[in-house]
C-alpha cells in the first residue's frame, strides 16, 4: 500500500473539483490511504512480544520507504543534520524533549577549522554525506540582561537597541512571517516571563476573564493564572473529552459565547504533549465574541506560521520559544509579539521583571551608553541594562545562559555595527520549507505510534496486555509531531513515567514527563475515570477523600520530534521501550548501576 501524495493539499487542488463535497470526499480518501500506508509500514497484523526479536532498523526503514515513497523527498533534512548537527550522531544521544525553534547550528557554534581530518563515516538510515570535521573553538557569544521597564513602555518607546538585537528582531519577525506594521516584539527571559508580563499588563479590571486551552499542566500558563487571579480575574479552562482528548466543543463554544465582559483567550494550535491539533476557528469564534486572543506558537512545527489561518485571524498576542542549538543547549529566550492596534489597551503602569536585551560580549561599555533610561542608582533596584554576572540559586538557569550567534566573516573582534548575524537553525527551517518538514514529521510520528502499539506482553491465561497505551490522538494524517503514552507491566500496572524517563536517560534518550488534566469523562467512562485519574502526587482518584479540592489527571511520558529527527532516533526509542517486555528489566537496571557504584534508580 503506497501513501497518498506528498502533501494532502495537492489532493485538494490537482483534481480541479469545484464541488466542495467532492473535495471533502477526496480528502477523506487521501487520509484513509495514509492510515493504510502507516499500517503497512510494519508487518501487517504483527505483534512483538520479545525485545530480542525485533526487526532490524534497516529492515523497518526500508518498509517505511516502501509504504511512503515520498519520504525520500525529505532527505535534505538528513543532509543538513549530517553537515550542521553531526554531534547528534557522534554523541549517539537522542533528543525528544525540545520544544520551540532552534536559532543556530552546532557547526556554526564550533568555529570550524578546515585543516582538521574528517572523522570516519558514520552509517545512517539516509544517503546523507559524512559529518564535517570535529570542533575546536566556540564562536562569540552574547549576554542576556534584564530591563526594568513596563511592557507597554517597551512596546511604545523601545529604547536604544544594540545592533545584534535589531538584527535578531528582524530575523525572527521574518521567520515568524509577521510584519512590523502589524506586530511589535519584545525579548523575554523565557516563556514563563512572557505569560506573566502579559498577565500583569492586561486590563483584567475591565476584561475580567481568562480562558485557557491546555490539556496538560503548563508551568508558564500556571504562572499567568496566578498573576491574573491576584488582579481579580475569573479563570476557566477548556475541557478535553476522554478518550481522544479533543476539545469538548459544546462546552468551549458556550463559554466563549457568554454575553458578558470578556478577557484573554489563550490558545495553542496543538498540544505539545499529545499532538492533538485544534481548529483555527476557535480564534475566530473568540474574536467574534469580543475576546483578546493569545496564540502560543511554541509547539508548532518549523514553518507552520506560514499556514493561512494566522494571516486571516491575526491574534492580539503571540508567544514563541527560541533555543540555542538542538541537541546541544536548550537555553534561549522567548519572544512576545503584540498586535500594534492592541498596545493602547494594555496597562501602562505595571512593571515586571522579565523583559531582556541581548548584549554583545564586546559591548560592556555600550550597555550604559546612549540610553538615558539606564541611570538607576538605588542598590535595591534592577538597572535596565544590568549585566547578569552569575546564576542565582533562586532563578532558573535559562534566564542567564548565553547564546551563540553567527559570524560569517569569522572575525575575532566583534563590532556592534558591522558584524552580521546568521541564524543557521532558522535558515535550515526556511530551506526545508513547510511542506517538507510537516510531511516528514507526519511520516515519522505516525510510524512511532504504530510501532509502539505493536508491542504486546506475552499471553498470560488468555489475558492480553499491551505494553504501551497512547493518550489522545493516535494514527492520524493531521496530528501534530508529539505523542504521549505510558508503559505497563505484564500485570497491567502502569510503570511510573519518571522511572521510564530516568532509565531512558541511562540509554542516551531524553524524554519528557507531563501531566494531562482538564479531562472530561462522559458517564459511559465512569469506571475508567475512577481507575485512571490520579493527583500530581500519584494518589488514586477513587481512593482520595479530598478529590473535590484537588486537581486530577494522568501522568504520562511525552515525545516531541522536530525537523532534525530521523528514523534511527525513533527506532532507538522503540527498541528501548520494547525492553520493558522483559518482566525483570527494571530490576536488572537497578542492580546494574548499583554494581557500577552509580546512583541507584529509585522506584
Secondary structure, 3 states (H helix, E strand, C coil): CCCCCCCHHHHHHCCCCCCHHHHHHHHHHHHHHHHHHHHHCCCCCCCECCHHHCCCHHHHHHHHHHHCHHHHHHHHHHHHHHHHCCHHHHHCCEECCCCCEEEECHHHHCCCCCCCCCCCCCCCCCCCCCCCCCCCCCCCEEEEEECCCCHHHHHHHCCCCCHHHHHHHHHHHHHCCCCCCCEEEEEECCHHHHHHHHHHHCCCCCCCEEEEECCECCHHHHHHHHHHHHCCCEEEECCEECCCCEECHHHHHHHHCCCCCCEEEEEECECCCCCCECCCHHHHHHHHCCCEEEEECCCCCCCHHHCHHHHHHCCCEEEEEEEEECCCEEEEEEEEEEEHHHHHHCCCCCCCCCEEEEEECCCCHHHHCCCHHHCCCCCCCCCCCEECCCCCCCCCHHHCCCEECCCCCCCCCCCCCCCCCCCHHHHHHHHHHHHHHHHHHHHHHHHHHHHHHCEECCCECCECCECEEEECCCCCCCCCCEEEEEEECCCCCECCHHHHHHHHHHCCEECEEEEEECEECCHHHHHHHHHHCEECCCCECCCCCCHHHCCEEEEEEEEECCCCCCHHHHHHHHHHHHHHHCCCHHHHHHHHHHHCCCCCCCC
